[in-house]
Amino acid sequence: MSAPEGLLTRSIDALASGVSLSRAETAAVLAEIMEGNATEVQIAGFLIALRTKGETVEELAGLAQTMRAMSARVQPGRADLVDTAGTGGGRRTFNVSTTAALIAAPAHHSATRYVIPVRKQLAVRTIFNFLGPLTNPAGAGRQLIGVSDRDYLETMAGALARLGTKRALLVTGDDGVDELSISSTSTVVEVNGEELSRYTVSPEDVGLAVADAGDVPGGDPAANAATTRAIFAGERGAARDLAVLNAGAAVYAGGRVDNLGDGVRASEDAIDSGAATALLERFVGFTQSVPQ
């Protein structure tokens, strides 16, 4: 089945000519793709033309708008949600965003099934690497997003500002991790409503020691789970510092504290008091009770 005559053709031609699309145009194109009205060749042409030209804030906002509208929704039961996510890529560490989420306490996007085989065959980065963190299915208005490609910090931040985000921190470690780093400075673009600010954070700024990159473990799921449990059990060191740094950013994004340093202290308290471990056990118990 092909897309309506001219819609994708015009878009691909414009992008290939270096002409940016409007938010409404990219939203309409992705709606056609996600409804199954485009061929794989058309999808590939659109994704590659978009990347080659360079994605704009308006284009990314339009794509995220459609993704949000067509994703399966999660009813969280509360409005003050904080989402932690990353674009993937960069230097390998344990799953910091998951650990940070527990401290701070592609089923949802089934319509992307038409894009998945194209992405696999292309085997290169496309805009969908950056759309996932912008389309939280629970509608979280506050986010901490790790970005592996610093060139996309402002683009993603601008899209979130246009999509009504309350507060978001988009972060990248200057040593190549898609999270706040304890081995180097990190670059942050903060979104507060429609306002954006950019600044640099170092571990010392929030009372943490700088660590060598090799001090932070990264391995298979079992090894990563062991690292998280060790942190929650009170083991100190680089892995704990990395976790509380990013958890602190999530706490700050959530509006619970006035600055990142206070967020780090609150995250340390959550570990030392046993609250993080209790939440982990509740989470594990819940996942084990859900029918597979």
N, C-alpha and C positions, 0 to 999 in steps of 0.2 A: 504494500500500500504506500503511495507517495503522498507528500505534503501538498496542501492546496497550491494550485498553480501560482508560481511566482514568489511565494512567501520565503521559503528557504533559499531559492535561487538568488533573489534580490539581496538577501542578508549576506550570503556567502560572497557574492560579487562585491558588495559594499566593503565588507571586512577585508577581502583580498586586495582591494584598492586603497586600503588605509583609512577608510571612512568608519567612524564609530557609530554604533546603533544607539537609539534612545532606550530608556528603561522599559517603555511599553513594547518596543520592538523585540528586545531580547526576551521579555516575559512571554510574548506571543509565540516566538520561535520555540522556546523550550516547552511551552504547553503542547505544541504540535508534536514535538519529539516524544514527550512523555505520554502522550495519548496513542502512540504507535503509528502516527501519520507521516513518518519519514523513513527513508531507506537508510541502511547502515552507511552507504557511501555519502549520503547527504549529511548524516550526523558527523561522520569523520571530517568532512569538508568544513562544516561549521566550526567544530572544535579547533581544528588546526588553523583555520583562517583567523579565528578569534585570538588564539595564542600568538600567532605571527604578528598581528597588528599590535597586540598588547591590550589587555582588558582594562576598561575604564570603571570608575566607581558606579556610574549609571548602569552600565551593562551588568556588572556583578549584582547590583541591587535588583535589577529586573529578573535575573536568573534565580536569585534567592527568593524573591517574591513568589515566583511560580512554584519553586520547590516547597516552600512553606505551605502554599495553598493546596498542593496535591499530595502532601505527605500524610501518613496515618498519624493521628494526633494522640498524645498521651495526656490524660487528665491527672495532674499532679496533686490536686487537692489543696494547694496553697499558691500564693502569688509571688512570694519573695524567693524565687528559685535562682540559683547560680549554676551555670553550666561550665565545666572545664573540658576543653578539647584541644586537639592539635591537628595540624595539617599533615603530619607525618613527614618523614625525611629527616635529614640531618644526622648528627652523630648519635650512635645507639646508646641508650641508657635503659634502666628498668622503666616500667610504665608509671611515670611520674604523675601524669594527669589523673589516673585512676586512684593512686595513693593519696594525692592531694585532695581529690573529691571526698574520699572517706574521712580524711582529717577535717576538712572544712564542712563537712556535711552539707544488612542494609535493608532491616525489616520495615523501618519507619518510612523508608523512601522506596516502596516497591515499584512505583512508576518509573524508576530509573532502570528497570530491567532492560529497556531498549538501548540504553547507553552502555551498560556493563560490558557486553561482548565487544563493542567498538573500542572501549578503553583498553581492554585486554589485548586486542590485536594491535592497537597503536603502540602500546607499551611505552608511552611518553607521558609527561605531566600535562594534564589538561585543567581547565577551570574547575572541574569537578573535585579536584584535590582540595580546593579552597571553599567549595560550596557547602560541604558537610558541616563544618563548624558554624556556618551562618544559618543553618536550618534546624535548630534544635526542635524536636517534635513536641516538647512540653511547653514551648513558647517562653523559655527563660529570658527575662529582660536584662539579666546581668551575666556577664561572661568573662572567663579567662581563656584566651585562645593562644596557643603556641603556634608560631608561624615559622616554617623552615626557610622560606625565601623572604629575606628582609625587604625586597622590592615590592612585596605585596602588603606590607604592614598598613600603609596609608590607604591603599585601595580597599582592603577589607574593612578597615576602620570607618572609612567614608560610607561604605555600603551599610554597615550597621547603624550609623548615624541616621541614614535616610530611612531605615526600616524601623525606627522607633526604639532603639536600645536605650535603656536607662544609664547603665555604665558597663563598659567593657575595657579590659586590658588585653591588647594584642602584643605579644612578647616574642623576642628571639634572642638567644644567646649569641654573643659576638664570637663565640668559639664554635658555632655551628649546630647548636641544639635548638629544637623547637620548643623551648621553655626558658624560664629564667635560669641562668647558669650560676654555679658557685665556682667555676673555673675561670671566669672572665667577667667583664661587664656585660650587661644585657641592654638591649634597646626596647623601649616600651612606647607604644602609642595608646593613649588613654582616651576613651570616648565617654563623654558626659553629656547625654542628650545629643544635641547637634554640634557640640564643641569638641575639638580634637586638640590634644597636646602631646608632644613628643619629648621624652627625656631618657636619661641613662641611669641604670641602677647597678651598683656593685655589691657583692656580698657584705663587704665592710660597712656599707651604708645602713644595713639592718642588723648589725652585730653578729654576723657570721664570718667564719674564717674562709679564706680562699683555699680551694683544694685543687690538686692535679686532676686533669681529665680522667686519668686512669684509675682514680680512687672511687669513681662511681660505677657500680657494676651494671652490666647489661647482659641478658641471656635469654634462655627459652622461657616459656610461661611458668614452668615449675620454679626456676631460679628466681624469676621476678617476683613470684608470690612469696617465696622465702625471704626475699629482701624486704618486702612490705611488712611481713609478719615480724621480722627482726626489728624494724623501725618501731612498730607499735609496741613491741615488747620492751623497748627502752634502750636498744643498742644505739650508741652515739657514733658519729662519724660523718663522712661526706654524703652518704645516701640519705641520712636523716636531715642534714642541713639542706640538701636539694629539695627534699619533700616539703619541709616546713617553709622554705622560701616560696615555693609555688602555691602551697596551701595558704600562706599568708596573703599572697596576691588575690586568691579567690575570696578570702574573708574580706579583704579591702574592697574588691569589686562588688561584693554583696552588701556593702554599706554598713557592716558591723563595727568597723573601726575607722579612724580618721586618716590613717596612713599605713604604708606597707610594713614599716617596722612593728607597729602595734599588731598587725595581722600575723606576723611571724611569731611574736610572743604568745598570741592567743593559740596559734597552732601548736607551739611547744607545750602549752598548758593542756591542750586536748590530748596529746600523747601521754604526758606525765601523769595526768589524772586518771588515765584508763578509759576516757570517753571514746577515743578513737578505736581502741580495741573492742569495746562494747558494740560500737556501730558496725565494725567489721563482722563480728559474730552474728549480729542481727541480719546483716546483708547476706552472709553465707547461708544462714538458716533459711532465709526467704528464697534464695535461688534454688536451694535443694528441695524446697517444698513445692515449687512450681512444676507442673507436669511438663515433661519433655515432648 
